[in-house]
């Protein structure tokens, strides 16, 4: 999985480096560095919704320091570590 975080002017002003640092810490915390790459990128096209983040070929999403943990849990962990199916005995 490749995560691109915009570091263009608007995103930089809204904290893109904080988002990158938080994502890197989360990747280390969950020991998934071999499955997730984080890259700085220039304009992803949604400057008004900065900080712009894109996973692989997905849609660009707006992420902030306050929402980065939820973004990671909902968009990264669910793909890298999908919930296991619960089986019930009959």
Protein Blocks (a to p, Z undefined) as FASTA:
>chain_A
ZZdddfbfklmmnopmmmmmmmmmmmmmnopmlmpccdddddehiamlcccddehjbccd
dddfklmmmmmmmmmmmmmmgcddddddZZ
